[in-house]
Amino acid sequence: MALDDFLLEAEEKMSKTEQVVVREFAGVRTGKASPALVENIMVEAYGAQMRIRELAGITTPEPRTLAIQPWDANSLHAIEKAILKANIGLTPSIQGRTIRIFFPELSQERRQEFVKIIRKMAEDGRVAIRHVRRDAMDQLKKHGHDSGVTEDEVEHAEKELQKLTDEYIAKIDAHLAHKEKEIMTV
C-alpha cells in the first residue's frame, strides 16, 4: 500500500468524523424547530425499530412548531410514545392525524447547558480525529520501512497527515462556533 493510500484513508475517516459531529449538532435544540431533532428517534412500528423520518413527514409550519404527519395513522401513538421516551425535553400533542411539538423559549441557563453539550461533542470529534491520525502514523511507520520507501517520503507523509489533522480539527471548531452562536442567539 502506497503512502498516499494511507493519507487518503485517513482523510476519509476524518471526513466521516466531521459529518458525525455535524449530525450530532443538528440534534441539539436552538430554540427554533428543526426536523433534525426528531427525525432519527427510533419508533417500534410494524414489529421493527424504524426512524420517525421513515414513518412520517416532518415539517415546520411555524418557527417554533414541528408537525409530524405519519403516513399510516396507526403509527401515531407509537411515534408519540417514542418522542416522550427519547427524553429530548419536548412534549408532543396529537391533533387529529398530526403530532405537534411546540418549542418553548429557552432560558439563558438552558442555552449554556446546550453549549456545554456541544462543546463535549466537538471535543469527542477532535479526539476521534487524533485517533485516526495516530493509527495512520503507526501505519506509515510500519509500512514505510517495509516497502523500500525513503525516510524523507515517510517524513513528508507524516507532515501531510498532520496538516490534514489540523484542517479537520479547524473545521470542527468552525462548526462549533457556528452552533454556539446559533444557540446563544435569542
C-alpha positions as CSV (number, residue, x, y, z in Angstrom):
1,M,0.0,0.0,0.0
2,A,1.4,3.4,-1.0
3,L,1.9,6.2,1.5
4,D,-0.8,8.2,-0.4
5,D,-3.3,5.4,0.2
6,F,-2.8,5.8,3.9
7,L,-3.3,9.5,3.7
8,L,-6.5,9.1,1.6
9,E,-7.8,6.5,4.0
10,A,-7.1,8.8,7.0
11,E,-8.7,11.8,5.2
12,E,-11.8,9.7,4.5
13,K,-12.1,8.7,8.2
14,M,-11.6,12.3,9.3
15,S,-14.3,13.5,6.9
16,K,-16.7,10.9,8.3
17,T,-15.9,12.0,11.8
18,E,-16.7,15.6,10.8
19,Q,-20.0,14.5,9.3
20,V,-20.9,12.7,12.5
21,V,-20.2,15.8,14.7
22,V,-22.3,18.0,12.4
23,R,-25.2,15.4,12.6
24,E,-24.9,15.4,16.4
25,F,-25.0,19.2,16.4
26,A,-28.2,19.1,14.4
27,G,-29.9,17.2,17.2
28,V,-29.3,19.9,19.8
29,R,-32.1,22.4,20.3
30,T,-31.6,26.0,19.5
31,G,-35.0,27.4,20.4
32,K,-36.4,27.1,17.0
33,A,-38.0,24.0,15.5
34,S,-35.8,21.7,13.4
35,P,-36.8,18.3,12.0
36,A,-33.3,17.1,12.8
37,L,-34.3,17.0,16.5
38,V,-36.7,14.1,16.0
39,E,-36.1,12.5,12.6
40,N,-33.7,9.9,14.0
41,I,-35.7,8.9,17.0
42,M,-36.4,5.2,16.8
43,V,-40.0,4.0,16.9
44,E,-41.3,0.5,17.5
45,A,-43.6,0.0,14.4
46,Y,-44.5,-3.0,12.2
47,G,-42.6,-5.3,14.5
48,A,-39.3,-3.4,13.9
49,Q,-37.4,-0.3,15.0
50,M,-37.7,2.5,12.5
51,R,-36.8,6.1,12.4
52,I,-39.5,8.7,12.5
53,R,-38.4,10.1,9.1
54,E,-39.2,6.7,7.7
55,L,-42.7,6.7,9.1
56,A,-43.9,10.3,8.7
57,G,-43.4,13.6,7.1
58,I,-41.8,16.2,9.4
59,T,-42.5,19.9,8.7
60,T,-42.0,23.2,10.5
61,P,-45.2,25.2,9.8
62,E,-44.1,27.9,12.2
63,P,-40.6,28.8,13.5
64,R,-41.3,27.2,16.9
65,T,-43.6,24.3,15.9
66,L,-42.9,20.9,14.4
67,A,-45.6,18.9,12.7
68,I,-45.2,15.2,12.3
69,Q,-47.7,13.5,9.9
70,P,-47.5,9.7,9.9
71,W,-48.2,8.1,6.6
72,D,-50.1,5.4,8.5
73,A,-52.5,6.7,11.2
74,N,-51.9,3.5,13.2
75,S,-48.4,4.6,14.0
76,L,-49.5,7.9,15.5
77,H,-49.4,6.8,19.2
78,A,-46.1,4.8,18.7
79,I,-44.4,7.9,17.4
80,E,-45.8,10.0,20.3
81,K,-44.5,7.4,22.8
82,A,-41.1,7.3,21.1
83,I,-40.7,11.1,21.3
84,L,-41.6,11.0,25.0
85,K,-39.2,8.1,25.6
86,A,-36.4,9.9,23.8
87,N,-36.3,12.4,26.6
88,I,-35.5,15.5,24.5
89,G,-37.4,17.8,26.8
90,L,-40.4,18.3,24.4
91,T,-43.9,17.1,24.8
92,P,-45.8,16.1,21.7
93,S,-49.6,16.6,21.4
94,I,-51.8,14.7,19.0
95,Q,-54.2,16.9,17.0
96,G,-56.3,14.9,14.6
97,R,-53.9,12.9,12.4
98,T,-50.9,15.1,13.2
99,I,-48.5,15.3,16.1
100,R,-47.4,18.8,17.0
101,I,-44.5,19.7,19.1
102,F,-44.2,23.3,20.5
103,F,-40.8,24.7,21.4
104,P,-40.8,26.9,24.5
105,E,-38.4,29.8,24.7
106,L,-35.0,28.7,26.1
107,S,-33.8,30.2,29.3
108,Q,-30.2,31.6,29.5
109,E,-29.2,28.7,31.8
110,R,-30.6,26.1,29.4
111,R,-28.7,27.7,26.5
112,Q,-25.5,27.5,28.5
113,E,-26.2,23.8,29.2
114,F,-26.6,23.2,25.5
115,V,-23.3,25.0,24.8
116,K,-21.6,22.6,27.2
117,I,-23.1,19.6,25.5
118,I,-22.0,20.7,22.0
119,R,-18.5,21.5,23.3
120,K,-18.3,18.0,24.6
121,M,-19.5,16.6,21.2
122,A,-16.8,18.8,19.5
123,E,-14.1,17.5,21.8
124,D,-15.2,13.9,21.2
125,G,-14.9,14.7,17.4
126,R,-11.4,16.1,17.9
127,V,-10.3,13.1,19.9
128,A,-11.6,10.8,17.2
129,I,-9.6,12.7,14.5
130,R,-6.5,12.4,16.6
131,H,-7.1,8.7,16.9
132,V,-7.3,8.5,13.1
133,R,-4.0,10.4,12.9
134,R,-2.3,8.1,15.5
135,D,-3.5,5.0,13.6
136,A,-2.3,6.4,10.3
137,M,1.1,7.4,11.8
138,D,1.5,3.8,13.0
139,Q,0.7,2.5,9.6
140,L,3.1,5.0,7.9
141,K,5.9,4.0,10.2
142,K,5.2,0.3,10.0
143,H,4.8,0.1,6.2
144,G,7.2,2.9,5.4
145,H,10.2,0.8,6.1
146,D,8.8,-2.4,4.5
147,S,8.2,-1.2,1.0
148,G,11.5,0.4,0.3
149,V,10.2,4.0,0.8
150,T,12.8,6.6,1.8
151,E,12.7,8.2,5.2
152,D,12.2,11.6,3.6
153,E,9.0,10.3,1.9
154,V,7.7,8.9,5.2
155,E,8.5,12.2,6.9
156,H,6.7,14.2,4.2
157,A,3.7,11.9,4.5
158,E,3.7,12.4,8.3
159,K,3.7,16.2,7.8
160,E,0.8,15.9,5.3
161,L,-1.1,13.8,7.8
162,Q,-0.6,16.5,10.5
163,K,-1.8,19.2,8.1
164,L,-5.0,17.0,7.4
165,T,-5.5,16.6,11.2
166,D,-5.2,20.4,11.8
167,E,-7.5,21.1,8.9
168,Y,-10.3,18.8,10.2
169,I,-9.9,20.0,13.8
170,A,-10.3,23.6,12.5
171,K,-13.5,22.5,10.6
172,I,-15.0,21.0,13.8
173,D,-14.1,24.2,15.7
174,A,-15.8,26.3,13.0
175,H,-18.9,24.1,13.2
176,L,-18.8,24.5,17.0
177,A,-18.5,28.3,16.8
178,H,-21.5,28.5,14.4
179,K,-23.7,26.2,16.5
180,E,-22.7,28.1,19.7
181,K,-23.7,31.4,18.1
182,E,-27.0,29.8,16.9
183,I,-27.8,28.5,20.4
184,M,-26.9,31.8,22.2
185,T,-28.9,34.0,19.8
186,V,-32.2,34.9,21.5
